Amino acid sequence: MAQSARAVVVGGGIGGLASAAALHTRGWDVTVLERAPSLEPVGAAISLAPNALRALDVLGIGEEIRDLAAWQGDGGLRTPSGRWLSRSSAEAATARFGGPLVLLPRATLVDRLAALLPPGAVRTAATAVLTDPGDGRRPARVSVGGQDLEAELVVGADGVNSRVRRALFPAHPGPVYAGFTTWRVLIPLPGVEFASHETWGRGRIWGSHPVKGGRVYAYAAAVTPAGGRAPDDEKAELLRRFGDWHDPIPAVLAAARPEDVLRHDVHHIATPLPACHSGRVALLGDAAHAMPPTLGQGGNQAVEDAVVLAHHAHDLAAYTAARLPRTTAVARRAVKAARLNMTGNPAAIAVRNTAIAALSKAGPALFLRGFDGIADWRPPYAAGEAHTGERKREST
């Protein structure tokens, strides 16, 4: 029996684990190197659109993930006073894109992806350095803990500040500040019923979504200089910025503890990379195309990347050709969405809100229209075909 090709994945987040699982499914010997001491994910929850769920179908866990989610897309867009600008539903999302929009804790998705890998495949507290990207004649090399690993494929899934990306494209300017910061909480909130919503204010956004088990996922964003921190704590900062907005926002803030609140400045890759690969190294997720969270597509695009990379693992130029145009287009749309929903100009806000309400009365909610050309994506091969492709390749 021929020895399995070896892949080293740098980064144990959602994109890294999904790519490792997809490659393992296709017969690769996979090692995941995560520099953190555990696989505990950064962030609270993740929204998965039909495009990412179809990619998870390829890995065999799509239906399970759909069943784990409480929110299926019902809700809409509101003003800080509580007025609805636009309403949407799971039925409308399914009719438009062939599936719902779902929400679940990031930790749940990370656990399910990690469970697809063989024992010992994931190494934590393992800081990796790409020392040689390799080429058509020699393998790539990664140094970790004084040990050199050779691989036919290295996957850079090490986030927005990717060291792998810097090693491949040292002249690229890298990520830039998007102009706003975000806060996120995932907390128990039993007995409080509400419709899922995103609320747009003046240079500020709030979203509240129910999660299974009596919990709520809430996020906020505000235009502010980079590097800022609250003078007291981040819960107090949220109270100052959002405490007088409509229900259930006050109830969410009352239930949150200061230590429950995560705050991160948003950085994105404004200048697209020249390619998603170099030598035997491929980039995916935020390492390749970090984008503002305004379309909720960061993690979704990483999962797409993962299954496409596994499909083209022996032809990385084809991977770049398949992913670079799409992720560049999605990232640009996310930037445009941020300009729209984070504006602080009162006149522009009035025009925006009037247009949203009018457009939503005339047809599908703006929330759903924003996913046209994104949520209807389908993987390059169907679930169950991964092994078939490998058998055909090995027999030739």
SULWODA-V120061 format. One record per run of one state. SS is the DSSP state (helix for helix, strand for strand, loop for the rest). FROM is the first residue (numbers start at 1). LEN is the number of residues. Records with the same first field share a line. If there is no record, write none. Layout:
SS: FROM-LEN / FROM-LEN
//
This chain:
loop: 1-5 / 11-3 / 26-3 / 34-11 / 49-1 / 59-3 / 69-6 / 79-5 / 89-1 / 98-4 / 116-6 / 124-4 / 133-7 / 145-2 / 152-1 / 157-6 / 169-7 / 189-8 / 201-3 / 212-3 / 224-10 / 243-6 / 256-2 / 261-1 / 269-8 / 279-2 / 284-2 / 290-3 / 296-2 / 312-4 / 342-4 / 363-3 / 370-16 / 396-1
strand: 6-5 / 29-5 / 45-4 / 75-4 / 84-5 / 102-4 / 122-2 / 128-5 / 140-5 / 147-5 / 153-4 / 176-13 / 197-4 / 204-8 / 215-9 / 262-7 / 277-2 / 281-3
helix: 14-12 / 50-9 / 62-7 / 90-8 / 106-10 / 163-6 / 234-9 / 249-7 / 258-3 / 286-4 / 293-3 / 298-14 / 316-26 / 346-17 / 366-4 / 386-10
//
